[in-house]
Amino acid sequence: MKMKAKLFLILSIVLTLIFSASIIFAGAEKEAPPEEVKPLVIGTTDKLTGKIDSAQAYDFHTWEIFWNMSVGLLTYKPGTTELVPGLAAEWPTVSSDGLEYTFKLRRGLKFSDGTLFDASVVKHSIDRVFNTRGDPAWLVTSFVKEVQVVDDYTVKFILNDVYGYFPALVATVPYYPVSPKFYPIDQLVDEPAVFPCLGPYVVKSLIRDVEIVMEANPNWYGPPPKEEKVIVKYFADATTMRLALENKEIDIAGKTLNPADIEDLKTKPDLKTVEVGGAYIRYLCFVTDTSPTDNEIVRQGVSYAIDRKAVAEKVFFNQVLPLYSMVPMGMWGHIDAFSEYNPAKAREILAKAGYNEDNPLEIPLWWTPTHYGDTEQDVASVLKDSMEKTGVIKVTLESAEWATYIDNFDYHNMLLFLLGWYPDYIDPDNYTTPWAHSGDASDGMGIFLDDPKMDELLDKAATRPDQADREKLYKDIQEYWTKACPTVPIFQGKLFYITQPNVYGVNVAPTMIFNYLIVYRR
């Protein structure tokens, strides 16, 4: 009996301990905080313009944020050049004369601030572009006469003329609907109090020059993003970004790594390289209404003093290609219109304007230190060297940060300046009209060209229904460009993304649009 009692006592103690432990572990499990979603981190040396406003922002990186937090009536299928309905429920119907596009809108959508999306929001957003006249306004005002509300979920765009590529225009950021609560009809906004989003991601926080935190939008109409949370992290320079990549602090290093680093990182077996060819170009701009660059002979002379091959080789390790037209290589209608580097020809032409070794053309060349990456100073230096080798041009290098740089457009004080271009829409018109058509387009780029012949050629090329006719006209435009010379093309570039080995879905189309929602990690 004593043995049984002892066994019973031991068994009771063991059961008590097991029961107590189960209570403790159950409580611990109940109290444990949920596991935090590890974000996908994208590094960049790019910067926001400071203007989170689709009617005002006109730079590649700010548009990239809009591509992921918002969407247009039409949009591109991620990673492709295929246009598909976005906020529109279906493809628009077009009137027989090609002047009216009618869009049926998706129903039941709301901005992340709770504002209902409907036809009145679309009209408000387009009217706002007309009223505020921000930098990208020409993408709307040059083509659209007015927008009419047909009913709560139907809008009609009435165009100024026939533009066969209008669907591609509708997919650009200035056409994106915005919440009337935070974007007034007659006022531009640097940064709203909150970020009303309709796209795949919602902006949860923004610390300028540090990071943007984005989370999947639960009300997004499309397939959910593959990553729940994305952080865009900003770096002061490419070297710091490379270190962060190698230390696994970021998953993707995007715009812009140094060319030497790209060459080195491409050889690393524990990293992956995504090389994106496309329609990214760099070029030199002239202020065409201010002496001495108001003289087209001066502009023509400078065009022969640009050593494109030296820029490609010395600065970019031949990761870019010399470009001899504003219409990029690979796009229909492209021709090599400009000539190669020819210092003797530059001297001959500039002599006609009165410049020689004893009376050189003295001109400032402006560049911006961070917007185009760490290589920009080297680009400016190589161009200065190539121009001064003519013996009749004397160049002073000047620089300004991006916000000041673009503000300077209005002051006509940067006679010669460097810019880059990522396409708004894939068409030769997008590589010609913005710089050379008088009015909002050229003025907005700080060039101020007013050339009736160029306007006539551009208008004809934009509105002809037959592509063969358009192609011939764009060849004529490229040839005439070397005479009017509002800009001089320098090179056609590529984008390089270096990623951790477990990152997939970095698929950037020739549109250069980087959609975060299709990127994922294994």
Secondary structure, DSSP 8 states (H G I E B T S, - for coil): -HHHHHHHHHHHHHHHHHHHHHHHHHHHHHHS-------EEEEES----S---TTT--SHHHHHHHHHH---SEEE-TTSS-EEESSBSS--EE-TTS-EEEEEB-SS-B-TTS-B-SHHHHHHHHHHHHHH--GGGHHHHTTEEEEEEEETTEEEEEESS--TTHHHHHTSGGGS---TTTS-TT---SS-SS----SSEEEEEEETTTEEEEEE-TT-SSS--SSSEEEEEE-SSHHHHHHHHHTTS-SEE-S---HHHHHHHTT-TTSEEEEEEEEEEEEEEE-TTSTTTTSHHHHHHHHTT--HHHIIIIITTTSSEE-SSSS-TTSTT----S----HHHHHHHHHHTT--SSS-EEEEEEE-TTTT-TTHHHHHHHHHHHHHTTSSEEEEEEE--HHHHHHGGGGT--SEEEEEE--SSSSGGGGTHHHHSTTHHHHHTT-----HHHHHHHHHHHH-S-HHHHHHHHHHHHHHHHHH-SEEEEEEEEEEEEE-TTEE-----TT----GGG-EE-
